[in-house]
Amino acid sequence: KGLGSVLPGMMGIGLMRTIAMTNHSCWPNAEVDYRDSVTMYSNALRNVKQGDEIVISYIDESLPLQKRQKVLKENYGFLCTCLKCRTQAAHRLLSRDGLPSVAQLAEVVGVAVEDVR
């Protein structure tokens, strides 16, 4: 089995131990970028408190929940259980019965509604 059947498409290869060990979230608090062809850096997307885990998104986190889960399962072998995914899944289940809105769930969970849409 070649690497192309195991790993998702990529623009290049690098060995960056710290970034390679960073977990995924669909509500990331950091992003990874490149300054040139050899320098990779991480940048905070919002305030990170001491003790918070640094998480990045492996995918386009603006995709709908089902699409994000499908891409992660097919390309990375896992289903995401981050706060955004749990909140959207709960809303989807509860809205079947005409229960809380995303805004109400976000308020209960303690996040901004924009962060879970």
N, C-alpha and C positions, 0 to 999 in steps of 0.2 A: 504494500500500500504506500503510495507516494505522499509527500507532504501536502500536496494540493488537495488530497481527499481527507486530510485530517485537520488542517488549519484553514481558516477563512482567507479570502483574498487579501493580499497585503501589498504595500508600496515598496517595501524593502525589509531588511532583516537587521536587527541590532540586539546587542546583549546589554540590557540595562537592568541589573538585578533589582534595584528598588522599585522601579516602575513595573517590572514583570511580576512583582509580588503584590501589586495593588489590586484590590478587589473591585468588582463591578457594582454599580448602582444606576438605576434609571433616573435617579435624582442625585447626580454627582456633586461633590463639593470641590472637585479639582478637575483639571483637564491637562492633557499632555499635548505638547506642541513641539515643533522643530524650528530652530533658528537658522540652521543651514543643513547641509547634508550629513553632518556628524554630531550635532549638538541637540540633545533632547532635554526639555525642561518641563516641569510641572507648575501649574499656576492655580491658586485658589479661586474658586468661582463665587464664594461667599465666606463669611467669617467662619473660622474653624476653631472651636474651643479645645483647650487642653483635654486630651483623652478621647476626642472624636476620632473615628477611623477616617483616614483619607480614602475616598473612593472615586473612581473615574467611570465613565460610561464606555463600554466596549462597542456600542452601537449608537444609532441615531435615537436618542431618548425621546424625540418628539413623535415617534411612531405610535400608533394606537397599541394598547396593551396586548392584544392577541398577536399582532405582528411582531412586537418586541420579544414576546415569549417564544414565538416560532423561530425568529432569527437566532436568539440565544441558544435555544435547544439544538438547532441544526448546526450552528457554527462553533459553539463552545461547550455543548453537552450539559447544560443546566437550565433550569427555570429560575427566573429572578424572583426573590421574595423581599425586595427592598420596600421601603415605606410607600413609595409611589405606586408600585405594583399591587401591594396589599390593599391600599386605599381604593384604587380603581377597581380591583376585583370585588371588594366588599360593596362598593357603590353599585356595581353591575348586578350583583346578587340581590341587594336590597331594593334596587329600583324596579325590579320585576313586580314587587308588591306595592309600588308607589310610596316607598319610604324615603329616607334622607337623601338630600342632594349632595353633590360633590362638595359644595361649600360647607354644608353642615358636617359632613364627615371630616373634612380638612380641619374645621374648628375643633372637633372632638379630639382628633389626632394631634393637633397643635402645630399645623403647618399652614403656610399661605396657600390659598386655593390655586394660584398660578403654578405652584410647584407640583401639583398632583394632576393637572390636566394633561 
